[in-house]
Amino acid sequence: MSTESRNWRELEQKIYMQVFKRNDLILVRGKGVKVWDETGKEYLDFVAGLAVNSLGHCHPVMVKALNRQSKILTQTSNLYYTIPQIQLSELLVKSSCLDRVFICNSGAEANEGAIKLARRYGKIKLNGAYEIITTTDSFHGRTLATTAATGQNKFQEPYTPLPTGFVNVNYNDIDAVKTATNELTCAIMLEPIQGEGGVNIPDDDYLKKVRAWCDEKGILLILDEIQTGIGRTGTLYAYQQYGVEPDIMTLAKGMGSGIPIGALLAKEKVSVFKVGEHGGTFVGNPLMCAAAYEVMKYIIDENIPAHVLKMGQILMEELNSLRGQFAGIKEIRGKGLMVAITFKENIATDIMNRCAAKGLLINNVKPDTIRLIPPLIIDERDIRKAVDILNDVLKERQR
Ligand SMILES: *Cc1c(COP(=O)(O)O)cnc(C)c1O
């Protein structure tokens, strides 16, 4: 079927729910760190499906696993054991500090499971405590409960009243956490580094202090590593860089390099779900698990996190060299390949559009902030190419 034959934009605007602020591009193909639109124009992809295409687009490891498994078994329901689900779970357990796994289809669904598990734990072990402390500028997903957990009013306001039981405090403020804790608190839920909120990096000892507070009070630490996990920050999981272990961790985005999958992990003592208390039809299906297993195994075996650390350093050096030339840059921050640039004015959308015109996709995560989250397999040459384009765009704007 020809893709040129119809006005896809017009059709989308007529029949699709208008919830997305889309760039005016129709992407039709991807390979590695590049994508192409329907006119054949090539782009360097520093969005990567929103930190999803960890091995880039259509990596042979993912494609082979999908091809193979699609001819063997794709869906059985969880009324039966399936081997890819168990293999992926074993890899998750072996590669992390957690003991038990529940596979699901998305980040929001993983967090929904984490919230349910923390409440179950509170009911059984903490005299019915159910409140979860979350932070400002956090992002935990689009379901009702994860919207309630998300500390950004713009996501909440259209849907009030939201599920109760969430208390929002300032990020990177241990005293705020302490003040908000009471006999109803069962958990604290955090992103090690906030992604959607603009790549906000906490003080080095923040997570340690939160962990110590959780231990003192006997409450749970839930780390939402949906964006920071799977090598994005230079270690397989970001908690490894902060000297803490979570009681519950959630993953999704980079797990399968482009397929929809997520995971909820917990320590043994916290894994209190009993038969029938959680589930899902598609969750942990063999097709997605086979692909995610091969992708994660590749990321671990090839030590991709070490590559991320190196490339992250190069990206940061290159960006810092821009800082001296452009007074409009307010701050450059990041860890590994999760990087943001904040400008003194609200020019992120303009920068994004100008970059796209020159063949670089980036994301305007806030009105004054752009985010760079390329595939983890990016090389030095493509990093320099991207920074050159950004340099050209900033120069063009100065004229
Ligand atoms: C993207 C994201 C989510 C939501 O994941 P979805 O797959 O979009 O539901 C939750 N938490 C964090 C930290 C994220 O970056």
The ligand as a Tripos MOL2 file, in Angstrom:
@<TRIPOS>MOLECULE
LIG
   15    15     1     0     0
SMALL
NO_CHARGES

@<TRIPOS>ATOM
      1 C1          7.3210    7.7170   30.8100 C.3       1 LIG1
      2 C2          7.2660    7.6010   32.2620 C.ar      1 LIG1
      3 C3          6.1750    7.0070   32.9210 C.ar      1 LIG1
      4 C4          4.9520    6.5260   32.1780 C.3       1 LIG1
      5 O1          5.2330    5.4770   31.3010 O.3       1 LIG1
      6 P1          4.1880    5.1200   30.1370 P.3       1 LIG1
      7 O2          4.7970    3.9300   29.4710 O.co2     1 LIG1
      8 O3          4.0800    6.3220   29.2650 O.co2     1 LIG1
      9 O4          2.8990    4.8010   30.7880 O.co2     1 LIG1
     10 C5          6.2320    6.9020   34.2910 C.ar      1 LIG1
     11 N1          7.3030    7.3330   34.9930 N.ar      1 LIG1
     12 C6          8.3620    7.8930   34.3870 C.ar      1 LIG1
     13 C7          9.5200    8.3220   35.2130 C.3       1 LIG1
     14 C8          8.3740    8.0600   33.0100 C.ar      1 LIG1
     15 O5          9.4220    8.6600   32.4180 O.3       1 LIG1
@<TRIPOS>BOND
     1     1     2 1
     2     2     3 ar
     3     2    14 ar
     4     3     4 1
     5     3    10 ar
     6     4     5 1
     7     5     6 1
     8     6     7 2
     9     6     8 1
    10     6     9 1
    11    10    11 ar
    12    11    12 ar
    13    12    13 1
    14    12    14 ar
    15    14    15 1
@<TRIPOS>SUBSTRUCTURE
     1 LIG1         1 GROUP 0 **** ****
